[in-house]
Amino acid sequence: MILIYCSHITSRKEYIFKHIFKRLMLQDFKFTSDVSEFVSHSGVKFSYGSKPLGEELFIWSQGLLDESGIDDYEIEYHKWEDLPVFFKAPGNSTIPFDIFAASFYLLSRYEEYLPQVKDDLGRYSAKESVAVKGNFIMMPLVDLWVRKFLILINRSFDVSLKREQKFNTTVAIEVSSFYKYTSRGIIDNVLMLWQHLRRFKLRHFVQQILVLFGIKTDPYDNYERLIEIIRSKWSYKRKSIVSKDDMIFFFHLGSYNRMDNGTVYRYREYRESIKKIGDYVDIGLRYSFYCNDKELKSQSKKYEEISNRPLRKTMAAYSKIVTPGHYKRLVETEKLEDYSMGYETMPGFRASTSHPFYFYDLDYEVQTPLLIHPYALHYKSISGNMLNGQKQIVRQLKQRVIEVSGSFIVMFDYSQFEKGLKSHATTLLEYIYEKEI
C-alpha cells in the first residue's frame, strides 16, 4: 500500500492518482491528510503539496489539480535526466516537476479546451500541441514518466514493486467505404467514370466498367486477405483471451453526404459482410463526419440491428473528436470505448500515452466511464514515405510502446488496401505484427 499525504483531495487528484498507481503501476494507494498517520506509516509513502512535512519523499504540487475550470498556462520545457518535462518544481522536490499535474494536463487533453487554430477539417491541429512544441510527440511520455517514478520509489524504499502488464498490438481499420464501385449509387459511378475519362485514366475506366458488369471483383474486396493475416498470428487461427495481436474493423453506417460518400448501409451485401467479418475479428462503428446527437443514436441503433450485438467500440470519422463535444455525446449514450485519440496527419501519441485511459470531463470535473484507446500511428501520415521509411517509424513507435508494456494501435483506412494500388499498406500491416522488428 502506497500512502500519499495530501492536505486537500479533489476530483482531479483522485483521477490522475488512480490512473498512475492503479492502472499503470498496478499498486494500491491511499490518501491521508492526517500527519500522524503519515509519519507512523512504515511502508512506501510520499507527500504531495506546496512544501514537504519533513525529510520525506516529496513531490511538489504546481496547483493545477486543486483548480477547476480552464486556465491558459505558459508551458516551459525542461529535462528530467533523459525525459522532457514541464511544470518545473523548486529544488526541494524529489523529482524536478509536478508529474501528476503534467500527466493530467496531457491525458485530459487540457490544451484542446483552449482557443485554437483548427485544420481544414475542423480538428485540433497537431502542430498546436505541447507534444510537438516540446519535441516528444513520438514518445508515450506519461508512461515513461511513470516507469521512471516507479524505479525511484523502489530505490528510495528498497522495495521491488513491479508492473505486470503485457504489450499488445492492434490494427484498426476505418471502413469509410466498403466498395469502390459495387453497391454505389448511379450518380457516384457516373461521376467516377467521367473523372477517369477526363484525367485519361483509361485503365481505371475499364476496370470500373468490368466491375459494374460483374466481370471483375471490386478492388476494395480484400477483407478476407486482411483477416487471414491476423488469423495466421493466432493459435489454431482463433483468437484467445491471451492473444497479443488483434484487429478491429470500424464500419460507416451514416447517411450519404459530401464527406461520407461511401457504401450506404441499405445494401444487403454490405450488411452481410459486416456480420461475416464479426465472426472472425472485432468490429465497431465509425461515426459519420457530420454526426450530431440524433445521428449518433441512429447510427448506433443501425449497428446493433445489423451486427446483432451491443455497440462498444467506436471511432469518429477522420478522428474528428473536437474535445470534449464528441466524447460527451458518447458518455450520454453509454457507448463506452473510443479509438479516435490520435492524429491522422502526424505519427505519434496525441495524449502522450500508449495505455487506455478514461475520459475526464473538465467542464463537469468528473471522470466518465468512457475508455479511450489512443493510437500511435495513422497510415495516412506516412503513406507518402518509402517502405523503409515507413518501417523505421513503425519500429521507433513500437519499441517505445514495448518499453512501457503498452498497447500499440495503428490505424488504416480500408481503401489503402485496394487491389492494384501502388501502396505498402499490406506489407506494413504484416510488419506491424512481427515479433521482432
Salt bridges, closest charged atoms under 4 A:
ASP28 OD1 - LYS22 NZ 2.98
GLU37 OE2 - LYS30 NZ 2.79
ASP66 OD1 - LYS13 NZ 2.74
GLU76 OE1 - HIS78 NE2 3.90
GLU81 OE1 - LYS148 NZ 2.48
ASP82 OD1 - LYS148 NZ 3.56
GLU111 OE2 - ARG109 NH2 2.70
GLU112 OE2 - ARG109 NE 2.80
GLU112 OE1 - ARG350 NH2 2.88
ASP119 OD2 - ARG123 NE 2.93
ASP143 OD2 - HIS355 ND1 3.32
GLU174 OE2 - ARG286 NE 2.76
GLU174 OE1 - HIS378 NE2 3.80
ASP188 OD2 - ARG184 NE 3.59
GLU224 OE2 - LYS276 NZ 3.10
GLU228 OE2 - LYS237 NZ 2.67
ASP245 OD2 - LYS435 NZ 3.54
ASP246 OD2 - LYS239 NZ 2.98
ASP260 OD1 - ARG286 NH1 3.03
GLU272 OE2 - ARG268 NH1 3.22
ASP282 OD2 - LYS239 NZ 3.03
ASP293 OD1 - ARG329 NE 3.58
GLU304 OE2 - LYS335 NZ 3.39
GLU337 OE2 - ARG312 NE 3.64
GLU337 OE1 - LYS313 NZ 3.29
GLU337 OE1 - HIS373 NE2 3.12
GLU344 OE1 - ARG123 NH1 2.83
GLU344 OE2 - HIS378 NE2 3.70
GLU344 OE2 - LYS380 NZ 3.28
ASP361 OD2 - LYS328 NZ 3.21
ASP363 OD2 - LYS328 NZ 2.99
GLU365 OE2 - ARG12 NH2 2.67
GLU403 OE1 - ARG147 NH2 3.55
GLU403 OE1 - ARG400 NH1 3.59
GLU418 OE2 - LYS180 NZ 2.79
GLU430 OE2 - ARG225 NH2 2.49
